[in-house]
Structures are given as structure tokens and as C-alpha cells.
Amino acid sequence: MPATKHLDSIVLGAGCFWGAEKRYAAIPGVVDAVSGYADGNGIKPEYREIIKSKHRFDPNNYAEVVKVTFNRNTVSLETILKNYFEGHDPTQVNRQGNDIGTQYRSTILTNSPQQQDTAQRIKAEYQVLMRDEGYGEIATIIKPLDEFHPAEEYRQDYLVKNPNGYCPDHSTGVVFNDEDKAPIVDNTALQQGKQIVVIEPQSYCPYCEKFKENVTNDYQGTIPLTWRYGSQLDGLDITTETWATPTVLFLEDGKEVFGHQGYLTPEEFYAVLGKFKMGDSEAYKVAFQEGTDSRFCKEYDIFKDTPPGVFIDKLSGKPLFDTKNRFNSGTGWLSFTKPVKNAVTYHEDNAFGLERTEIRSKSSGIHLGHVFDDGPNGQPRYCINATVLEFVQRDQG
């Protein structure tokens, strides 16, 4: 049988289309997901037209939708529709979260009576589950598709073209399969001391995966970092809305100190973490304002004669220098002949009319000090500020 015989499509509206597009595309068996407009008339099916204030509550306005093309031999329409209902709040009328207007309505546009029947059945099943969780009537409109209008090229693959954004997550947490429910978690530990909590959706979020890859997978800092779903925040005092993922929360004793909706670059994450952990301290000024420790500061006195071990980045926790390469330069600053391999970066520094080479942490980007050519036996001297380091003793076992 030709492959095209296996393909089918359905058009789904669940609020802003660029987050939904990526979510559907991640379903195994979906071969294409295209953002577009449908179910309108008397208005141009163009983004700049449908968002005009005069059309905001016009029932004839086009809806933002996604045309999902799928292989019926790999994934069923039922699976796609269950993902659709679980991915937004279908009880909201002409809105999803902060996005308000008829273009954000919940709608399923079918291409056959069979699809219509399947959609009505899945909707009825979900209505029972929603009522059990205290939600009202599902407002999703189910009707035959008239015409699908692909969105402008700049609206397609929006997440790829806007790398520092977020994924809208308006899901209710109500799911068809009890095994897929977000597990109940104990947040007692998150109510104690400083904590970092990152909110992700139960469905796929490319910005969350990017944040893991670029930031959290390598994070080894002493402030614990925990991932949670938006429905798993009981007992925490959160003020930032958590419908955007990732949402990064910095907590102290269970209360939010700072929150950010959306992706953070490593530089942005560590800048916020630096202020959160260090406050207005000498360490913060050294790390982010390229300051210098006082000679023979208290941290130097603590670190100059430690047992064997490794000095780590105060924020990322990544190893920077080993005691095997430490020596007493008599300068009042920690001195090493070399850093841990691939742990630091080198930068030209001409401040104060001097020609120096600055050293920064590769993982967090914080300022560490400078490297000079006057070390022992012709080796370099890495002159490093102790206030931006922490020490981990080597296991002697």
C-alpha cells in the first residue's frame, strides 16, 4: 500500500499555535505539524489581521490552529486527541491563560464523519475526568474543517527562530491515564534554606530540554536544583505565574525570592544565581565586577593549607583547581601552576593600562583572577581570588 494511504490529518486549536505546534510534532507517528488559521470568514487569514483589537472578540475571527499530519499505522487519532485535550484548558472560552480573544478558542476541525465521531467521544470522556477534578464544561468546538490557511513563514517553527523564549503550558494536569498523572511529591526539603526550582510541563518542551542541555545537566552547585511540574508546588509561596516553561524559581525557606519565565542562557542563570547566593558581598563584586580580593583575606587563610582536594566554582560547582598544583607565591592570593583541564577561559585584559590575561570559569563565566608568567621553575602563576571558590576534600579511601 502506498505510504500516502497511511497518512491522515486533523486541525487543532488550543490557544497560541507556536507552543502547540512543537508539542504535536514530538508525538511519535506525527510526520508534520504546521501552524495556520482556520474557521473564520470576512477577515484576512493573516497574523497581523487576526490580532487587531477590533477582531479580538469577533466570532468570525480566524482561530490559531495547527494542522497535524500523522501516520495512522504508527499513532492513532485517539492518541493525538488525548494529547490535545491534556495540553491545554478546554474549559476556557476564547482564551488560554493570558492570551485572550476569539483567535485563541479551543477547537477541533475534522475532515470526515469518522473524525467527528472520534473527537466527540474523546471530548465526552475528558469531560467526565474534568468534572471529577472540579472543572466545568468543556468549551471545545468540534466541526468540519472548511479551509486551512498556513501561517506566514516567520510564524512556522517559531521556537527554532526564537531560541530564548518559553513554551506556553496551560494544561490542567487532568490526564486520561492515571499512570500519567503527576505524582504527589513532598516539598518539605524545598521549604528549607535556599533552593532552585525549575518548572517544566508533563509534555515536551524544547526550551526545557535546551535549558537542561546548556545549564542544568552540568550544574553541580551547592544550592539544590529541583525540577517540578506546575501542579507540584504545594507548600511553596510562589508569586511568579508558572504557565510558561521553563520557569526558574529561586526560593528561600519555601518563599520565592526571584522568578523568571522562559529560557535562561548560562550567563543569565549564573548572574541571577550569583546575586541569590552571594548577595552584595565581596565575592559577588569579584565574580561579576572583576574585582580583586583583599590580600591575605580570610578565605585565603582558610584555603592556603587545606588537605588534598579540589577548588570548585562557587556557583556551578565545577572543579577549577587542584591542590596538587597549588603553591605559596607569597603574594597573599591563592596561586596555582595550572587549572583543571578545560575548566577556565582566557581573556585579554588591558584595564588600568596593564596588559594581562584574565581567567574566567568556563562553566559560569565568573571572574577568577589572572595568569602571569612568573611561577616556579618557569611555570605560569594563576593568581586566583579565594572568595569565588569553594573547596572539596579529596576522598582518601
DRENLO-826897 format. One line per 5 residues: number of its first residue (from 1); their letters; for each residue y, z, x of C-alpha. Coordinates in steps of 0.5 Angstrom, whole numbers, plus 500, padded with zeros to 3 digits. Example, Ala and Ser with C-alpha at 12.3 -4.5 7.8 and 13.67 -1.06 7.14 Angstrom:
1> AS> 491:516:525 | 498:514:527 $
// end
This chain:
1> MPATK> 500:500:500 | 507:498:503 | 511:504:505 | 516:503:501 | 512:504:495 $
6> HLDSI> 511:512:497 | 519:513:497 | 523:516:491 | 530:518:491 | 534:523:487 $
11> VLGAG> 541:525:487 | 543:532:487 | 550:536:486 | 550:543:489 | 558:544:491 $
16> CFWGA> 560:541:497 | 556:536:500 | 556:537:507 | 552:543:508 | 547:541:502 $
21> EKRYA> 546:534:506 | 544:538:512 | 539:542:508 | 536:537:505 | 535:533:511 $
26> AIPGV> 531:538:514 | 526:538:509 | 519:535:512 | 518:529:508 | 525:527:507 $
31> VDAVS> 527:521:510 | 534:520:509 | 540:525:506 | 547:521:504 | 553:524:502 $
36> GYADG> 557:521:496 | 560:521:489 | 557:520:482 | 557:522:475 | 565:520:474 $
41> NGIKP> 569:515:471 | 576:513:471 | 577:515:478 | 576:512:484 | 570:515:487 $
46> EYREI> 573:517:494 | 574:524:497 | 582:524:497 | 582:522:490 | 577:527:487 $
51> IKSKH> 580:533:491 | 587:531:488 | 590:537:483 | 590:533:477 | 583:532:477 $
56> RFDPN> 581:539:479 | 578:540:472 | 577:533:469 | 570:533:466 | 571:525:468 $
61> NYAEV> 572:527:475 | 566:525:480 | 561:530:483 | 560:531:490 | 553:529:491 $
66> VKVTF> 547:528:496 | 542:522:495 | 535:525:497 | 530:520:499 | 523:522:500 $
71> NRNTV> 516:520:502 | 512:522:495 | 506:523:500 | 509:528:504 | 513:532:500 $
76> SLETI> 514:533:492 | 520:532:487 | 518:539:485 | 519:542:492 | 525:539:493 $
81> LKNYF> 528:541:487 | 526:548:488 | 530:548:495 | 536:545:491 | 536:551:486 $
86> EGHDP> 534:556:491 | 540:553:496 | 546:555:491 | 548:559:485 | 547:554:479 $
91> TQVNR> 550:559:474 | 557:558:477 | 561:553:473 | 565:548:476 | 565:552:483 $
96> QGNDI> 561:554:489 | 564:560:492 | 571:559:494 | 570:551:492 | 573:551:485 $
101> GTQYR> 573:544:481 | 569:539:477 | 567:536:483 | 563:542:485 | 559:542:479 $
106> STILT> 551:543:479 | 548:537:477 | 541:533:478 | 542:526:477 | 535:523:475 $
111> NSPQQ> 532:515:476 | 526:516:471 | 524:520:465 | 519:523:469 | 524:526:474 $
116> QDTAQ> 528:528:468 | 522:532:465 | 520:535:472 | 528:537:473 | 528:540:466 $
121> RIKAE> 521:544:468 | 523:547:474 | 530:549:471 | 527:553:466 | 522:556:471 $
126> YQVLM> 528:558:475 | 532:561:469 | 526:566:468 | 527:568:475 | 534:568:475 $
131> RDEGY> 534:573:469 | 529:578:472 | 535:579:477 | 540:580:473 | 544:573:473 $
136> GEIAT> 546:569:467 | 545:562:464 | 544:556:469 | 549:551:468 | 546:545:472 $
141> IIKPL> 547:539:468 | 541:534:468 | 542:527:466 | 540:520:468 | 544:517:474 $
146> DEFHP> 549:512:473 | 551:510:480 | 551:513:486 | 557:511:491 | 556:513:498 $
151> AEEYR> 562:517:501 | 566:515:507 | 563:514:514 | 567:520:516 | 564:524:511 $
156> QDYLV> 557:523:513 | 553:527:518 | 559:532:517 | 556:537:521 | 555:533:527 $
161> KNPNG> 562:530:527 | 565:538:526 | 561:542:532 | 565:548:531 | 564:549:523 $
166> YCPDH> 559:553:519 | 554:552:513 | 556:554:506 | 551:558:504 | 552:560:496 $
171> STGVV> 544:562:495 | 543:568:490 | 537:570:494 | 532:568:488 | 526:564:490 $
176> FNDED> 520:561:487 | 515:564:491 | 515:572:492 | 513:571:499 | 519:567:501 $
181> KAPIV> 524:573:498 | 528:576:504 | 524:582:506 | 527:589:505 | 530:592:511 $
186> DNTAL> 532:599:514 | 539:598:516 | 539:606:519 | 540:603:526 | 546:599:524 $
191> QQGKQ> 550:605:522 | 550:608:529 | 554:606:534 | 557:599:536 | 552:593:533 $
196> IVVIE> 553:586:533 | 550:583:526 | 549:575:525 | 548:573:518 | 544:566:517 $
201> PQSYC> 541:563:511 | 534:563:509 | 534:555:509 | 536:551:515 | 543:552:518 $
206> PYCEK> 544:547:524 | 550:552:526 | 546:558:526 | 541:554:531 | 547:552:535 $
211> FKENV> 549:559:536 | 542:561:538 | 541:556:543 | 548:557:546 | 549:564:546 $
216> TNDYQ> 544:569:543 | 538:566:546 | 541:568:553 | 544:575:550 | 542:581:554 $
221> GTIPL> 548:586:553 | 547:593:551 | 550:592:545 | 544:591:540 | 545:584:536 $
226> TWRYG> 541:583:530 | 540:577:525 | 540:579:518 | 541:575:511 | 547:576:507 $
231> SQLDG> 542:580:502 | 540:584:507 | 547:588:508 | 545:595:504 | 548:601:507 $
236> LDITT> 554:597:511 | 561:597:510 | 563:589:510 | 569:586:509 | 568:579:511 $
241> ETWAT> 565:574:506 | 558:572:508 | 557:566:504 | 559:562:511 | 553:562:516 $
246> PTVLF> 553:564:521 | 558:570:520 | 558:574:526 | 560:581:525 | 562:587:530 $
251> LEDGK> 560:594:527 | 562:601:529 | 558:606:525 | 556:601:520 | 563:599:519 $
256> EVFGH> 566:592:520 | 571:592:526 | 571:585:526 | 568:579:523 | 568:571:524 $
261> QGYLT> 566:566:519 | 562:560:523 | 560:558:530 | 563:561:536 | 563:558:543 $
266> PEEFY> 560:562:548 | 567:563:551 | 570:565:544 | 564:570:543 | 565:574:549 $
271> AVLGK> 572:574:548 | 571:578:542 | 565:582:545 | 570:584:551 | 575:587:546 $
276> FKMGD> 570:590:542 | 566:593:548 | 572:595:553 | 578:596:548 | 585:596:552 $
281> SEAYK> 581:598:559 | 582:596:566 | 575:593:565 | 578:588:560 | 584:586:564 $
286> VAFQE> 580:585:570 | 575:581:566 | 580:577:561 | 586:577:565 | 584:576:572 $
291> GTDSR> 586:583:574 | 583:587:580 | 580:594:580 | 584:599:584 | 581:600:591 $
296> FCKEY> 575:606:591 | 575:606:583 | 570:611:580 | 566:605:578 | 566:603:586 $
301> DIFKD> 564:610:588 | 558:610:583 | 555:603:585 | 556:603:592 | 550:607:593 $
306> TPPGV> 545:606:588 | 538:606:588 | 535:599:589 | 536:594:583 | 541:589:580 $
311> FIDKL> 548:589:577 | 549:585:571 | 554:582:567 | 558:588:563 | 558:583:556 $
316> SGKPL> 552:578:557 | 547:583:561 | 545:577:565 | 544:579:572 | 549:577:577 $
321> FDTKN> 548:581:584 | 542:585:587 | 543:591:591 | 539:587:597 | 545:583:598 $
326> RFNSG> 550:589:598 | 553:591:604 | 559:596:605 | 565:592:607 | 570:598:608 $
331> TGWLS> 575:595:603 | 574:599:597 | 571:594:593 | 563:592:592 | 561:587:597 $
336> FTKPV> 555:582:597 | 553:576:601 | 550:572:595 | 550:572:588 | 543:572:584 $
341> KNAVT> 542:564:583 | 545:560:578 | 549:567:576 | 556:565:578 | 561:559:578 $
346> YHEDN> 566:558:583 | 574:556:581 | 580:554:585 | 585:560:585 | 592:559:588 $
351> AFGLE> 595:565:585 | 600:569:589 | 601:563:594 | 594:564:596 | 588:559:597 $
356> RTEIR> 582:563:594 | 575:562:591 | 575:565:584 | 568:568:582 | 566:568:574 $
361> SKSSG> 560:570:571 | 556:563:568 | 554:567:562 | 560:570:559 | 566:567:563 $
366> IHLGH> 569:573:565 | 573:574:572 | 568:578:577 | 572:577:584 | 573:572:589 $
371> VFDDG> 569:570:595 | 571:570:602 | 568:567:609 | 568:574:613 | 562:577:611 $
376> PNGQP> 557:580:616 | 554:575:621 | 558:569:619 | 555:570:611 | 560:570:605 $
381> RYCIN> 563:576:602 | 563:576:595 | 568:581:593 | 567:584:586 | 570:588:581 $
386> ATVLE> 566:594:579 | 569:595:572 | 566:589:570 | 559:590:572 | 553:595:569 $
391> FVQRD> 547:597:573 | 540:597:572 | 535:600:577 | 529:596:579 | 522:599:577 $
396> QG> 519:602:583 | 512:601:579 $
// end
